Amino acid sequence: MEWHTGMERVLLSYDVTGIARPRAARVCPIVFGRVRRLWDGEPERMEKGFVQRPGVVWIGQSVLVLPRRDADELAVRLRALGAWVVSAPVGVSMAGLRAFRRPR
């Protein structure tokens, strides 16, 4: 986990209504990344999501702690897909965030 001293951290939560499955399917690759398979025989490649960015901690389903810049970018992208997004600054130590770190 990389974090610079004084970097503002943001708790971000998002949701997509159950009836909007196509939208929800587009949200997951943005947040978690995806493997891109090409049809012309070229090797597949991983497109990283926000959870792979430095300083991002995935707390649980649809909840992350991110640096402010990443939180703002993610919020814009998710809202463009019709997701409900809320965020607030948090003051959690690195040791506290490590306790919440989940396997990716």
Secondary structure as GFF3:
##gff-version 3
##sequence-region A 1 104
A	DSSP	beta_strand	9	15	.	.	.	ID=ss1
A	DSSP	alpha_helix	21	32	.	.	.	ID=ss2
A	DSSP	beta_strand	34	36	.	.	.	ID=ss3
A	DSSP	beta_strand	45	47	.	.	.	ID=ss4
A	DSSP	three_ten_helix	50	52	.	.	.	ID=ss5
A	DSSP	beta_strand	57	60	.	.	.	ID=ss6
A	DSSP	beta_strand	63	67	.	.	.	ID=ss7
A	DSSP	alpha_helix	68	80	.	.	.	ID=ss8
A	DSSP	beta_strand	84	90	.	.	.	ID=ss9
A	DSSP	alpha_helix	94	100	.	.	.	ID=ss10
###
